[in-house]
Every structure is written in structure tokens, then in C-alpha cells.
Amino acid sequence: MLISTQARLERRLFMEPMTGCWLWIGGTNKKGYGDFWVNGKNEKAHRAAYEIYIGPIPEGMDVLHKCDTPSCCNPRDLFPGTNSDNQQDSVKKGRHRPPDNRGQKHGMAKLSDEA
């Protein structure tokens, strides 16, 4: 018996009652995004969920999270956007931290802060 892609995805989801997030409990990457094997390739679980429950991801778009939870696959929390949209959303929500690479921490620094 062949199991559908949707059923395979749902076997790896935990419906978190407090937040409403559908948390991916399968394997994840270093940033906490779910890894899901679909159509012969490894894809992020939230992208697969978007395609299953909402439809095709518009060309050149990312799938962003309203809830800011990388492992969430709830279609209610997912929306299409550009990388720029994602960066702006990060700044607006206070998640963006500019890299601390000033002074001696900068990769091209030749002197210490004391010098």
C-alpha cells in the first residue's frame, strides 16, 4: 500500500495545543527547519506543507512563518514572501541582530581595538 505525501508529512507533525503550531518532529537542519523527502529530493517540511495544503509556491518566493517557529508546518502560519520580505519581517519583530563585526572582530581587521 502506497502512503500519500500528505499522510507521510502528517505522521511527523505534533499539533501543539498552546500555540496552534504544527511542529515537525522528524529530522531538522541546523536552523531547526524540518527535512522532508518528497519527489525524489530533500525539501523543507514547511515548504512541503504549504504546497500540500495551500498550493504551489509562487515562482521565486520563499515560504515565511507568521509564528517565527522554524519547525511549524501549520498552513495558517505560512505565507509566501521574498527574501527581502523575510528580512523586513525579522527587523519588524525584533529578531534581526546585525553581526557584531566591528573593530577587531571584522574579518579584515589588521589591528586590535587597543592598537
C-alpha positions in Angstrom: 0.0 0.0 0.0 1.4 3.4 -1.0 1.0 6.2 1.5 0.3 9.7 0.3 2.7 12.6 0.7 0.2 14.3 3.0 -0.1 11.3 5.2 3.7 10.9 5.4 4.0 14.6 6.4 1.3 14.3 9.0 2.9 11.3 10.7 5.8 13.7 11.6 3.7 16.5 13.0 2.7 17.3 16.6 -0.2 19.7 17.0 0.9 22.0 19.8 -2.3 23.0 21.7 -0.9 26.2 23.3 0.4 27.9 20.1 -1.6 26.1 17.4 1.7 25.3 15.6 2.0 22.0 13.8 5.6 21.1 14.9 7.8 19.0 12.8 9.2 16.1 14.9 11.3 14.5 12.2 14.8 15.4 11.2 15.8 19.0 11.1 18.6 21.1 9.7 20.9 23.3 11.8 18.4 26.1 11.8 15.5 24.0 13.1 13.7 23.6 9.7 12.2 20.2 9.1 13.8 17.9 6.4 11.2 16.0 4.4 11.9 13.7 1.4 9.4 14.4 -1.4 9.5 14.0 -5.1 13.0 12.5 -5.0 14.6 15.3 -3.1 15.0 16.7 0.4 12.8 19.7 1.0 12.0 21.8 4.0 8.9 20.4 5.7 7.1 23.8 5.9 7.5 24.3 2.1 6.0 20.8 1.5 3.2 21.6 3.9 2.5 24.9 2.0 2.3 23.0 -1.3 0.1 20.3 0.2 -2.4 22.5 2.0 -2.3 25.8 0.1 -0.9 25.1 -3.4 2.2 25.8 -5.5 4.7 28.2 -4.1 4.9 31.2 -6.4 8.0 31.4 -8.6 11.0 32.9 -6.8 9.2 33.1 -3.4 10.2 31.7 0.0 7.7 30.3 2.5 7.7 32.5 5.6 6.4 31.9 9.1 3.9 34.3 10.9 4.7 32.4 14.1 8.5 32.6 13.8 8.8 28.9 14.6 11.1 27.2 12.0 9.6 23.7 12.7 6.0 24.9 12.2 4.1 23.4 9.3 0.6 24.8 10.1 -0.7 26.4 6.8 -2.3 29.1 8.9 1.1 30.3 9.9 2.7 30.1 6.4 2.8 32.7 3.7 4.8 33.4 0.6 7.3 36.2 0.5 10.7 37.3 -0.9 13.9 37.1 1.0 13.6 40.9 1.4 10.1 40.4 3.0 11.6 37.9 5.4 14.4 40.3 6.4 11.9 43.2 6.9 9.6 40.9 9.0 12.7 39.9 11.1 13.5 43.6 11.8 9.9 44.5 12.5 9.6 41.6 15.0 12.9 42.4 16.7 14.5 39.1 15.6 17.2 40.7 13.5 20.6 41.2 15.1 23.2 42.8 12.9 26.5 40.9 13.0 29.0 42.2 15.6 31.9 42.5 13.2 33.2 46.0 14.0 36.7 46.8 15.1 39.0 43.8 15.7 36.1 41.4 15.1 35.9 42.4 11.5 37.4 39.7 9.2 39.7 42.3 7.5 41.0 43.8 10.8 44.7 44.3 11.0 44.9 45.9 14.4 43.4 45.1 17.8 41.0 47.6 19.4 43.8 48.7 21.7 46.1 49.5 18.9 
